[in-house]
């Protein structure tokens, strides 16, 4: 598969991140996606190609790396807890898989690409994404730290993994 960018970069920054860390960036380019204000990475790097964005913008806190499928190849991206919170909240609100939410957001950031959802169907609208009634995605992706591209296995408890506390050692 063709790789569109060797080094991953964030697809978006949250409104709070921009306000706290980039006070000189005008917030007029924020986008509302499902009630969540984000700043698409294109607003910070409008003239850079996808393989150049990481040189200008990258996350400095603990991050996860994943890759989305497009009609032209693989788009690698990184995300931290702040981005993951937005993704999971939107997935829960819409009743769709978190992975498909990321594909939808990427489609909004890079409209020139044809992003594919978890069923390898081109992403069009948020409402058109496949409904998810499986396991608790917050437990699977946030607490158990599975990448967004990993589908929860059938054995994973629908309500999430229980907290296990060891004591008396």
MIROLUM-776900 format. One line per 10 residues: number of its first residue (from 1); for each residue x, y, z of N, C-alpha, C, CB. Coordinates in steps of 0.1 Angstrom, whole numbers. Each point is the difference from the previous one (the first is absolute). Glycine has a CB too. Layout:
N
NUM> X,Y,Z,X,Y,Z,X,Y,Z,X,Y,Z ~ ...
end
This chain:
169
1> 8,-12,0,-8,12,0,9,12,0,-19,-12,12 ~ 15,22,-19,7,13,-1,-1,7,13,-4,1,-25 ~ 14,5,29,0,8,13,0,15,-4,12,-18,13 ~ -22,25,-9,-1,14,-4,9,9,8,-23,-4,-6 ~ 26,1,19,9,7,8,8,-9,9,-16,20,0 ~ 29,-19,-1,9,-9,8,-2,3,15,16,-1,-19 ~ -16,13,23,-1,4,14,-14,5,4,25,6,-1 ~ -31,-12,11,-13,4,4,-1,14,6,-5,-24,4 ~ -7,30,-5,-3,13,6,-14,-1,5,16,12,-16 ~ -19,-2,25,-14,0,5,-10,5,-11,9,4,24
11> -21,-9,-24,-10,4,-10,-6,13,4,-5,-24,-6 ~ 5,26,19,-7,12,6,6,3,14,-21,-4,-14 ~ 19,16,18,2,4,14,-13,4,6,24,8,-5 ~ -26,-10,17,-13,4,7,1,16,2,-3,-23,11 ~ -9,28,-10,-1,15,3,8,4,12,-23,-1,-10 ~ 22,-8,21,7,3,12,15,0,-2,-19,-10,13 ~ 24,1,-21,15,-1,-3,4,13,-7,-1,-25,-1 ~ -6,29,-9,3,12,-8,0,12,9,-9,-10,-21 ~ -2,12,29,-1,11,9,12,1,10,-25,-1,-3 ~ 29,-11,8,10,-1,11,14,1,-6,-15,-13,14
21> 18,7,-25,14,-1,-5,3,8,-12,0,-22,9 ~ -10,26,-16,2,8,-12,-9,13,0,6,-21,-13 ~ -3,30,23,-9,11,2,0,10,-12,4,-2,24 ~ 6,1,-32,0,10,-12,-7,-6,-12,22,8,8 ~ -27,-20,-8,-7,-6,-11,-14,5,1,15,-21,-1 ~ -20,27,-10,-14,4,0,-10,-12,1,6,21,-13 ~ -16,-21,21,-9,-11,2,-12,1,-10,7,-1,24 ~ -6,9,-34,-11,1,-9,0,-13,-9,2,25,0 ~ 9,-32,-1,0,-12,-9,-4,-13,8,18,12,-14 ~ -22,-10,26,-5,-12,7,-12,-5,-7,10,7,22
31> -12,-20,-21,-12,-7,-6,-8,-7,11,13,-3,-22 ~ -26,3,21,-8,-7,9,-4,-13,-6,-9,21,10 ~ 13,-32,-4,-3,-14,-4,-7,-6,11,20,-2,-16 ~ -33,0,14,-8,-7,10,0,7,13,4,-21,-11 ~ -3,34,12,0,8,12,13,1,6,-22,-8,4 ~ 33,4,-10,14,1,5,7,9,-9,0,-23,10 ~ 6,34,-4,8,9,-8,14,-4,-1,-14,18,8 ~ 19,-19,-21,13,-5,-3,6,10,-10,-5,-24,5 ~ 19,24,-5,7,7,-11,6,-10,-9,4,20,16 ~ -9,-22,-28,7,-9,-9,14,4,-3,-22,-5,-11
41> 31,-5,10,14,2,-1,3,8,-13,4,-21,12 ~ -13,21,-22,2,8,-12,0,15,3,-11,-19,-13 ~ 4,23,23,-1,14,4,14,5,5,-25,-3,6 ~ 33,-6,-1,13,4,5,11,-2,-10,-8,-6,23 ~ 5,-3,-33,10,-3,-10,-7,-1,-14,14,-13,17 ~ -20,24,-22,-8,0,-12,8,-3,-13,-15,16,11 ~ 28,-13,-11,8,-1,-12,9,-12,0,-1,24,-2 ~ 1,-32,12,9,-12,1,-7,-12,-5,11,10,20 ~ -3,-18,-27,-5,-13,-4,-1,-10,12,11,3,-23 ~ -18,-14,22,-2,-9,11,13,-6,5,-23,-5,-9
51> 33,4,1,12,-6,4,10,11,7,-2,-17,-18 ~ -3,30,18,8,10,6,-6,6,13,8,5,-23 ~ -20,-9,26,-7,7,11,7,-3,13,-21,-2,-12 ~ 26,-10,14,6,-4,13,12,9,3,-7,-23,-3 ~ 14,28,-7,12,9,3,-5,13,7,12,-10,-21 ~ -24,14,18,-5,12,6,-8,-2,12,0,10,-22 ~ -8,-21,23,-9,-3,10,0,-14,5,-15,18,-9 ~ 17,-20,22,0,-14,5,-3,1,15,17,-8,-17 ~ -22,-3,23,-3,0,14,12,-2,8,-23,-9,-6 ~ 23,15,18,11,-2,9,-3,-8,12,8,22,-7
61> -21,-25,10,-3,-8,11,-1,-15,-5,-12,19,12 ~ 9,-28,-2,-2,-14,-4,-10,-1,-11,5,-7,24 ~ -1,-1,-34,-8,0,-12,-2,-15,-5,8,23,-6 ~ -18,-25,-2,-2,-12,-7,1,3,-15,-15,-9,19 ~ 19,-1,-26,1,1,-15,-9,-10,-6,24,9,2 ~ -30,-6,-13,-9,-9,-8,1,5,-14,-15,-5,20 ~ 7,-2,-29,-1,3,-14,-14,-3,-5,25,-5,-3 ~ -29,15,-5,-13,-2,-7,1,-4,-14,-9,18,15 ~ 0,-25,-20,0,-4,-14,-7,11,-8,0,-25,6 ~ 6,28,-18,-6,9,-9,0,-8,-14,8,21,13
71> -15,-15,-23,0,-6,-13,14,0,-6,-24,7,-3 ~ 33,2,8,13,1,-6,11,-6,8,-8,21,-10 ~ 5,-25,22,10,-6,9,-3,2,15,17,4,-19 ~ -6,-4,26,-1,1,15,3,13,5,6,-24,2 ~ -14,30,6,2,13,7,3,-2,14,-15,12,-16 ~ 28,-10,20,4,-2,14,-3,12,8,18,-16,-7 ~ -23,14,20,-3,11,9,4,-4,14,-19,8,-15 ~ 20,3,23,3,-2,14,-11,7,8,25,-2,-4 ~ -27,-4,16,-10,6,9,4,-2,15,-18,-3,-18 ~ 14,13,26,2,-1,14,-13,-1,7,21,14,-2
81> -21,-14,15,-12,-2,8,-11,11,-3,14,-11,18 ~ -9,23,-21,-10,11,-3,-8,-3,-13,15,16,13 ~ -7,-20,-23,-7,-4,-12,-9,-12,1,19,10,-13 ~ -14,-20,21,-7,-12,2,-13,2,7,21,-12,1 ~ -21,21,9,-12,4,7,-11,5,-10,14,5,21 ~ -10,4,-30,-10,5,-10,-5,-11,-9,12,22,1 ~ -3,-31,-5,-4,-11,-9,-10,-9,7,23,2,-12 ~ -19,-6,24,-9,-9,8,-13,6,3,20,-11,9 ~ -20,24,-5,-13,7,3,-9,0,-12,12,14,18 ~ -6,-10,-29,-8,1,-12,-5,-14,-5,13,20,-7
91> -5,-30,9,-4,-14,-4,-12,-5,9,24,-5,-7 ~ -23,9,20,-10,-4,10,-13,7,-4,17,-4,18 ~ -16,17,-20,-12,8,-3,-7,-4,-13,11,19,11 ~ -3,-23,-21,-6,-4,-13,-3,-15,-1,13,19,-10 ~ -8,-27,19,-2,-14,0,7,-7,-11,-22,4,10 ~ 34,1,-13,9,-6,-10,13,-4,5,-12,14,-17 ~ 20,-22,10,13,-4,4,10,12,0,-5,-23,-9 ~ 13,24,19,10,11,1,9,1,-12,0,-3,24 ~ 3,-9,-30,9,0,-12,-7,7,-11,10,-21,7 ~ -23,20,-9,-8,6,-10,-1,15,2,-12,-21,-4
101> 12,25,17,0,15,3,13,6,-5,-15,-4,20 ~ 26,-3,-17,13,5,-5,0,2,-15,12,-11,20 ~ -17,1,-27,-1,1,-15,-8,11,-4,3,-25,-2 ~ -14,28,9,-9,11,-3,8,13,2,-21,-13,6 ~ 27,15,5,8,12,3,11,2,-10,-5,-3,25 ~ 12,-8,-28,11,2,-11,-6,4,-13,13,-18,12 ~ -25,13,-15,-7,4,-13,-3,15,0,-10,-23,-2 ~ 7,28,14,-3,15,1,13,8,-1,-20,-5,15 ~ 31,-1,-9,13,7,-1,6,0,-14,3,-6,25 ~ -4,-6,-31,6,-2,-13,-11,-4,-10,22,-7,10
111> -30,17,-15,-12,-3,-9,5,-5,-13,-13,17,11 ~ 26,-15,-15,5,-5,-13,3,-15,0,9,23,-3 ~ -9,-29,15,2,-14,1,-13,-7,2,23,4,10 ~ -23,-17,-15,-12,-8,2,3,-9,12,-7,1,-24 ~ 2,2,36,3,-8,12,-10,-11,0,8,20,13 ~ -3,-32,-8,-8,-12,1,-3,-3,15,10,-9,-22 ~ -23,5,24,-3,-4,14,4,-14,3,-20,16,-1 ~ 15,-21,12,4,-14,4,-5,-11,-9,0,9,23 ~ -10,-6,-31,-5,-10,-10,6,3,-14,-21,-2,13 ~ 31,11,-14,7,3,-12,-10,8,-10,15,-20,3
121> -24,26,3,-10,8,-8,5,15,1,-20,-16,4 ~ 19,24,-15,4,14,1,-9,7,10,7,-1,-24 ~ -1,10,32,-7,7,10,-7,12,-7,17,-7,18 ~ -29,9,-14,-8,11,-6,-4,10,11,-8,-14,-19 ~ -1,9,28,-6,8,11,1,-8,13,-15,12,-16 ~ 14,-5,27,0,-6,13,-12,-9,2,12,20,9 ~ -23,-16,-15,-12,-8,2,0,-13,-8,-12,21,3 ~ 21,-22,-14,1,-12,-8,9,-10,5,-4,14,-19 ~ 11,-12,30,9,-9,6,-7,-12,6,16,18,5 ~ -11,-30,-5,-6,-12,5,-2,1,15,11,-13,-18
131> -22,10,23,-3,0,14,8,-10,8,-23,8,-6 ~ 27,-5,18,8,-8,9,-8,-3,13,21,9,-10 ~ -23,-22,12,-7,-4,13,8,-10,7,-22,5,-10 ~ 35,-5,7,9,-9,7,6,4,13,6,-7,-22 ~ 6,4,25,6,2,13,2,15,3,12,-22,-2 ~ -10,25,14,2,14,5,14,4,-6,-14,-3,21 ~ 13,12,-30,12,5,-7,10,8,9,-13,0,-21 ~ 7,7,31,9,7,9,9,-9,8,-18,18,2 ~ 12,-29,2,8,-11,7,10,-6,-9,-20,-4,15 ~ 16,1,-27,9,-7,-9,11,9,-5,-19,-14,-7
141> 16,26,2,11,8,-6,7,10,10,-14,-1,-20 ~ 7,5,30,6,10,10,6,-8,11,-17,18,-6 ~ 9,-26,13,6,-6,12,9,-12,-3,-21,7,12 ~ 17,-15,-22,9,-11,-4,10,3,-11,-19,-15,6 ~ 18,28,-11,10,5,-9,2,-7,-13,11,8,20 ~ -22,-14,-25,0,-6,-14,-1,11,-10,-10,-22,9 ~ 18,21,-20,-1,10,-10,-14,0,-6,24,-3,-6 ~ -27,15,0,-14,2,-5,-2,-10,-12,1,24,7 ~ 9,-28,-14,-2,-8,-12,-3,-15,4,15,15,-13 ~ -13,-18,26,-2,-14,4,-15,-1,4,24,-3,8
151> -31,-7,-14,-14,-2,4,0,-9,12,-7,1,-24 ~ -2,3,34,-1,-8,12,-3,-15,-3,-7,21,12 ~ 14,-30,-6,-3,-14,-3,-13,-4,7,25,-5,-2 ~ -31,-6,-2,-12,-4,5,0,-4,15,-5,-9,-22 ~ 17,5,27,1,-3,14,1,12,10,12,-21,-8 ~ -9,33,2,1,12,9,-14,3,6,19,9,-15 ~ -20,-8,28,-13,3,6,-7,12,-5,9,-11,20 ~ -21,10,-24,-8,11,-5,0,12,8,-14,-16,-11 ~ 14,15,25,0,11,9,14,5,3,-20,-9,10 ~ 31,2,-16,13,4,3,7,-9,10,-6,23,-5
161> 19,-22,5,8,-9,9,-2,5,15,17,-5,-19 ~ -19,-4,28,-1,3,14,13,5,5,-18,-16,4 ~ 18,25,6,12,4,7,4,-11,10,-6,25,-3 ~ 19,-28,2,5,-11,9,10,7,9,-3,-18,-17 ~ 1,16,30,9,6,10,7,-12,8,-15,21,2 ~ 28,-21,-2,7,-10,8,4,6,13,8,-11,-21 ~ -10,4,32,4,6,13,5,-12,8,-17,19,-1 ~ 23,-15,12,5,-10,10,14,-6,-4,-24,-5,5 ~ 31,11,-14,13,-5,-4,11,6,9,-8,-4,-24
end
